[in-house]
């Protein structure tokens, strides 16, 4: 038995290789055609070429140089934009008019000239005083109608008073040597700083935080603050108009003065 087992070939233990591509049985039509000799049976090489897998992405064959040159010659050249068909450019915006406004300037000058030459001068008033009144009324009309900025128109009135010898140079510019005037000017500079930096809003917020339970408390707070600032700024106009007016405006806006129907607290502060 042992010799029989060793001498027997092991055909059952090794599996036969299975072909990956099995050929389908030939159909009846192909068999009949092969029998008749009308069609030749395709060989194995032909079948391998038929069943060759196609690549997913085929490399694009480069276009020959003669074809590229012919395509470039046949394509129309790029057309440049026609300047006549293009829309015309927009005209530049007109600059704002500079200089004096003609109509307000004429009215302001007419007021002064009418008072000086058309209105009879009372006998009790001197000619110098009457000319000063005419210049003053013309300056007031210009400040109302604004043919020029306020500073420019005021200096024009002052220059006219000096040129007509209504006032001497020392008398006309003597007010600029007064310390109170410069104190008022500096206070208005401070007021502009309060507005630009937002310090007025911050001070108003602290007033509302500490004394904002009632309008009376806010009034007391403003009074105490003015008393503290008075030794350093003796001018009442400077303190009221330069320092406390921006603060009171901020308090009024916080209390509702900017509404259509203002609240009572905001109107009481003003």
C-alpha positions, 0 to 999 in steps of 0.5 A: 500500500505504501509503495502504491501511494508513493508511486501514484502521481499526486494529480488531485492535490495540485489544482489546475490553473483556471484561465482568467478569460474564458471564451464563450461557446461559439454560437450556432451562426458562427458554427454554421459559417465556419462549416460553410467556409464563408467566414474565417475563425478569428485567431487567438491574437485577434481575440487578445487585441479585441479584449485589450483594456483601454486606458482611462486617460489617453495622452493627447497627441500634440498638434503638428506645427504645420497645422498650428501655423495654418490655424493661426493664419486662418483665425482672424486677428484680435480687433482693437476697440473702436474709439468712435464706438466706445462711450465718451468719458464722463466729464470731470466734476465741477469744482466747488465755487470759490470766492464770495457769493455775488448776491449776498455780497451785493446785498451786504455792501448795499446795506452799508452804502445806503445807510452812509449815503442815502439815509440823512445823518442826524445833526447830533451824530458825528460823521465818524460815528455815522460811518462806523454805524454803516460799517457795523450794519454792513458787517452784521448783514454779511454775517447773516447772509454769509457771502464769505466765511465769518472770520474773513468778513469780520476782518474785511469790516475791520480793515474798512474801518481802518482804511476810511479812517473811521477808527485808528489802527490802535483803536481797531486792534486794541481789543486783541491785546485784551487778556479776556478776549484771548481767554475766550478764544482759548476756551472755544479751542478747548470746546472744540477739543471736547467735541472732537475727542469725545471727552464731553460725552465721557464727562456727561456719562459720568455725570449721569452715572453719579448724579443722574437720578434726577434733573436736580442732581445733574444741575447741582453737579454742573454748578459744582463743576463750574465753581471748581473751574472758576479760579482757573478760568475767570471769564463767565463767557468762557466757562459757559460757552466754551466748556459747559455748553458741549457737556450740556449738549451731550447731557441733553442728547443722553436725556432725549433732546434729539427725539421728535418730542423731547423729554422734560429733563433735556429741556430743563437742562437747557 
